[in-house]
Amino acid sequence: MRRSGLVFILFVVAGLCIIGSLVYIQYGPEGAELRKQANNARTFRASVIEAERGDIFSYDGRLLATSLPSYDLKMDFLATGLTDSIFNRHVDSLAFHMSRFFGDKSQQAYKNMLASNRQKAKNSGTRVYRVAPRLVSYFELSQVRKFPILRFPNTNRSGFLPERVNRRVLPYGTIAARTIGRVVNDSVKWGIEGSFDQYLHGTDGMTKMQRISGSFWMPVADDGNREPVNGVDVVSTIDIELQDVAERALRAQLQTEEADWGTAVLMEVATGEIRAMANLSRRRDGTCVEDLNHAIAQRINPGSTFKLASLIVLLEDGGMDLDDMVNIAGGDVMIYGKRVRDSHLGYQQLTLRQVFEVSSNVGFARAVNDHYRSDQQRFMDQLIRTGIADTLHFQLAGERGPYFHRDAKKWSALTLTSMSYGYELEVTPMQTLALYNAVANDGKMIRPIVVNELRQYGQTQKTFTTETIRESVCSPATLAKVQECLKGVATEGTAKNLKIEELEIAVKTGTAQIPNQNRGYGVPGAMNYLATIVGYFPADNPKYTCIVCLKTFSGSGRGANYYGGSLAGPVFKAIAERVYGASLDWQEPISKTAERSADLPKVKAGPADEIRTTLSRIGIPYENNRSLRAMARVSRDTTGMFRMANYEDRQGVMPDVTGFGLRDALRLLEERGLVVVFSGKGAVVRQSIPAGNPIARGQSVNIVLKTNTQEI
């Protein structure tokens, strides 16, 4: 037993010595160098085959984001064929071509870089170094391959190792860039790229590689090899043209009014599909960038746009009607220890409808307090029923849920008053938009979406259909009254100056004072504001809902425009006009010829045959007088009939060319030897030599032409 114990102890000691030696070799002073040598001596390695990332499309199939192959230019400075004599003979020429091609530094700087990398390779054993300042395209790579050294056909001789890298490209530049998004690494990602990365990325493949010589490897067969699975394409709901309109209008307003940031969202009423979502922040130098998705990430006091929710509660549960009177008391009152002011003072008595249209804080504070001061929790519960307190669970990451004091027992004496007109609560612009869209959508609240389909190789893999959050935010009777009030804001209230030709809108404006981080709301004359306008159009048959928010500061050295109608309104108008102009089914049809005689165009004077041909082709009735000479004038009688009359043409006198187009006027005047100077376009409206005056060859005459939109 003693001998056995001694042998056991010896084996244990020997084992510990072996383990200690292994640890020392791996992590001792020479461990790093030994590991490097082992890696260099490896014969086989596993190589990742990157899957092709899926593309992102607009709703109508336009490419918003795609991956293009680019190349990272590297060299193996210890390649067997790259001897010192070859390197030294060609390095000057290579440096010259690289300096001229990339243009970022001198020929000498490139030569120093190449020589330094070769020396480092000899000293450290690290063979491969990057030699280009940026990635190059496939076309550029074909040019680089013609450079000295790099043009050697054998990689082992040139050491040239271009490494393929898939680079993400946005064909429309910065348009919708924040919504499209980006993936930097596993923890930094945003937008569609980030939220749908699991679909877009695909599955990388793997292949076994064998070293042939130097830095040259080639794939070999192995049971562990697997092919990559390319990513899935994502079809968004974005309309690139409407997105461009929204961004341009928002950027112009931010720069003109010196606002800090803004967001504009356009959504289809029935489907909840986002057609445009612009988010811009203005830097100190005046440029605008997309650095945050304000539409879903800016949880903020909504101000007067929240009065829609309060109005629904008062009509649905409070027992009020639109014609009920509310005592405004001049628009400056104390309510339970809180001073409440209207931006426009002077009203004494207003109906509830008018309180909403002129956006009276006093009116809503008094109405809500009169009906809910004794049961404040009921007011909160009724707000929750409208859906405004719901998190939307938007498809893109970064949405902040709404903030409400849900337990009325914890409210202060001022909370009910403040909440009635949009304070002591916070919602995002997207959450506000969802409530207004519900009003436009016959009461049904639906979840906004920005992606509606996943495709692979052109085949639909998954669709994202419209999801209902609440079947109804209020009763049909209340809904009709609320819709009436929103139209009233556009015709009689705070948005009455926001008129769009032939398009009726239903909107609500809002101007909220917002705190500046931890420094409070500021002092009068130096405050931060959120200017908002939100609504839908056409008012009687809603197709789109839109919200525009701009955050600005009104103080010393800054603009004083901070109201929702005047600051955010122009952006809303630009978007609505563009949508209206592009929606042919919204336009009034052109009347038939028989019904539009009063609108028939004017016809220029000219050759009689050409006039007859033109009128015949467009179906306009005319008197066909075959006795007319080459030139004729055209007039229209009370029945709408066009009649052609002879053009008076006498030699030696100035002809009357008014009403003629430029071609025919030049012909008539130059036939008489006159030198013609003209300006404008359209038909001649003025001539410097009156008709009938004597003229001589070589004489100069000025004619002025003007376009009439009804001329043909």
Number of C-alpha atoms within 10 A of each C-alpha: 6 7 8 9 10 11 12 12 12 12 12 12 12 12 12 12 12 12 12 12 13 12 12 13 15 15 13 13 10 11 14 13 14 15 14 13 12 11 12 15 11 10 13 16 14 13 13 15 16 19 18 21 25 24 22 26 23 19 21 12 13 16 17 23 25 18 16 14 15 21 20 18 20 16 23 25 28 23 20 15 17 19 14 10 8 13 19 12 13 14 17 17 16 21 23 18 17 22 19 12 12 13 11 13 13 14 19 13 14 22 19 14 14 22 16 12 21 21 15 16 17 13 10 10 15 16 21 20 17 16 16 17 13 12 18 20 17 14 9 13 16 12 12 18 15 13 17 20 20 19 16 17 11 11 20 19 20 24 25 24 20 17 13 16 16 15 14 16 14 16 12 14 10 13 21 24 20 21 23 23 18 19 16 11 8 8 8 9 17 22 23 25 25 24 19 20 20 12 20 24 21 18 18 17 16 16 20 19 19 16 16 11 12 17 20 15 15 12 15 11 10 10 7 9 18 14 14 17 16 20 22 26 26 27 25 26 23 28 20 21 14 20 21 19 20 28 25 17 19 30 24 14 19 26 17 12 17 21 27 20 25 29 29 30 24 29 27 21 28 19 18 26 24 25 23 26 28 29 27 24 25 19 14 9 6 14 12 20 16 19 13 19 24 25 26 23 17 19 20 20 26 27 27 27 28 25 24 23 25 26 28 22 26 23 20 19 15 19 10 17 16 19 11 13 17 19 17 26 15 15 20 18 16 10 15 11 9 13 12 18 17 18 12 12 13 11 17 12 16 19 17 24 24 22 26 28 24 22 25 25 26 27 31 26 20 20 26 23 19 11 17 17 16 9 11 18 17 17 24 20 15 20 18 17 17 22 22 22 22 17 17 21 15 16 17 21 17 18 21 19 19 18 17 16 14 15 11 16 9 9 14 9 13 14 17 23 26 18 24 27 30 25 21 20 21 23 25 22 25 26 27 22 24 27 24 29 30 27 27 28 24 20 22 20 27 24 23 26 25 26 24 17 18 22 19 17 11 9 10 14 12 12 12 12 14 15 13 14 18 17 12 20 27 25 13 14 10 22 22 14 16 23 18 16 26 28 24 23 24 24 19 15 22 22 25 15 13 18 13 13 8 12 14 18 26 25 33 31 32 26 27 23 20 21 15 13 7 6 7 11 15 14 9 8 11 14 18 22 26 27 30 32 28 29 28 31 22 19 20 14 13 21 18 25 30 29 29 30 30 29 24 27 24 18 15 9 7 13 14 16 18 26 22 27 26 18 27 32 24 19 28 27 17 17 26 25 15 14 19 19 12 12 10 10 9 13 12 8 8 8 10 8 15 10 9 11 16 11 11 15 14 16 21 21 26 21 17 22 14 13 20 17 10 13 15 12 8 9 9 17 15 18 13 12 13 9 8 16 14 12 21 20 21 20 15 17 8 8 8 18 14 19 16 21 17 15 20 11 13 9 10 13 16 22 23 20 24 19 23 24 22 19 10 17 22 19 10 18 18 13 10 19 14 18 14 15 13 14 12 13 13 19 26 24 16 16 19 11 17 14 14 14 10 12 19 12 12 12 11 15 17 13 21 18 20 15 13 12 9 10 13 15
